[in-house]
């Protein structure tokens, strides 16, 4: 679970600043899904609602990752990545809070 939380935190930071480089040669930064792909089949201990939310978030992250892999850059005017990253900036902090162990 710690790896997924760390990955979500990294993806939140990337969603907060999804491009790199000078304006004329900027590129979208890719998110990560490695921890999710490695652990998703072992998360049966999670509350069903939390798992559904986590899965939905990773579907958006996966879509973002595929768009970046296609080679699109910020100069081409893709509206999908800004929509995805905006949603993630809103939803990830709450989900991360729900995943953290309660002390």
C-alpha positions, 0 to 999 in steps of 0.5 A: 500500500505504501508504494501505491500511496507514494506513486499517487503522491508523485502523480499528484505532483506531476499533475500539478506541473504536467509539462517540462521544458521551455515553452517552444519545446515543452513536453508532457511529463508521464505519470506512473502506474507501476505500483498499481499494476504490481499490486492491484490484484492484492488489494482485496483488503480495501473497502469496496468503495475505496477500491472502486475510487482507486481503480477509477483514478488509475483509469484516468492516470492510464489514459494520461500515460497513453496520451503522453506515450503517443508523443503529443506535446503541449503545443498541439493543444490537447485539452484532454491532459489538462482536464485529466490533471485538473481532476486528479489535483482535486481528487488525489489528496482526498483518496490518498487520505483515505488510503493512509493508515489511521493512527 
